[in-house]
Amino acid sequence: MRTNTTKAKLQEGGHAIGAIIGGFAPDLVELFGAMGFDFVMIDCEHGPMSLSEAEHMTRAAEAFGITPIARIPDHDDATILRFLDRGLQGIIVPHVNTREQAEGIARAARYYPQGHRGVGGGRAHDYGIGVGRDESTRHVNEQTLVVCMIEETEAVENLDDILTTPGVDVLHVAAGDLGQSMGNPGPREVRRLMGETIPRIRAGGKFAGAGGNNPGDVAGVAEFIRLGANFVTISAHGLLRLGAEGFMETLRGELGE
């Protein structure tokens, strides 16, 4: 059965970098795996992908050694079950504002005794070939990465309680909706709050995520990592746009245009 290399890297004290892919593009998953990114966020909250497409994206990740993690659309037990049964090694859950919500998510993502996830014998368990149920459920519990998004001021206000939730691995602070919940004060104020929240998460014993990053602001991403962020997401489209714009600008310069 597969090891969650992103979770292992976090546990060893490293930081993990992931590309957000919002559409059905297994080749992009493979590309970012080949480039050495740690994980891919398969965005099924804003993206149009079906469960079957998310499963194919997962297969691409497995083939190229990059951890497949899905941002799912809601907190429902059934949603969590159906995504994880596709073989995904983690879930990123949006708008987690209370300890009660975080606790429900953590329990839905794991089998007994850590939770109440329904047991199936599909690809998450290598179809039961060469492994018993007790062994496979224990392994999946250990390898699953549960990421709760801190993206509203209510979540920041409840952070101390959320930090006490067993079974939540990462609290992921994301700029876009956090800024909206602040009344859209501008990037500087949003970054200030993120910069205060990330160290609190690490001090509370959880891994800290930073999302909504500008791919062109490498220094800003590095600053979040220095503050303690060790689970960082970057838009794949943003990275591709940055490279394409750089190419066109350089070419025009070469041609004197």
Secondary structure as GFF3:
##gff-version 3
##sequence-region A 1 257
A	DSSP	alpha_helix	5	11	.	.	.	ID=ss1
A	DSSP	beta_strand	16	21	.	.	.	ID=ss2
A	DSSP	alpha_helix	26	34	.	.	.	ID=ss3
A	DSSP	beta_strand	39	43	.	.	.	ID=ss4
A	DSSP	alpha_helix	51	63	.	.	.	ID=ss5
A	DSSP	beta_strand	67	71	.	.	.	ID=ss6
A	DSSP	alpha_helix	77	84	.	.	.	ID=ss7
A	DSSP	beta_strand	90	93	.	.	.	ID=ss8
A	DSSP	alpha_helix	99	108	.	.	.	ID=ss9
A	DSSP	three_ten_helix	123	128	.	.	.	ID=ss10
A	DSSP	alpha_helix	133	143	.	.	.	ID=ss11
A	DSSP	beta_strand	145	150	.	.	.	ID=ss12
A	DSSP	alpha_helix	153	157	.	.	.	ID=ss13
A	DSSP	alpha_helix	159	162	.	.	.	ID=ss14
A	DSSP	beta_strand	170	174	.	.	.	ID=ss15
A	DSSP	alpha_helix	175	181	.	.	.	ID=ss16
A	DSSP	alpha_helix	187	203	.	.	.	ID=ss17
A	DSSP	beta_strand	207	211	.	.	.	ID=ss18
A	DSSP	alpha_helix	218	227	.	.	.	ID=ss19
A	DSSP	beta_strand	229	235	.	.	.	ID=ss20
A	DSSP	alpha_helix	236	255	.	.	.	ID=ss21
###
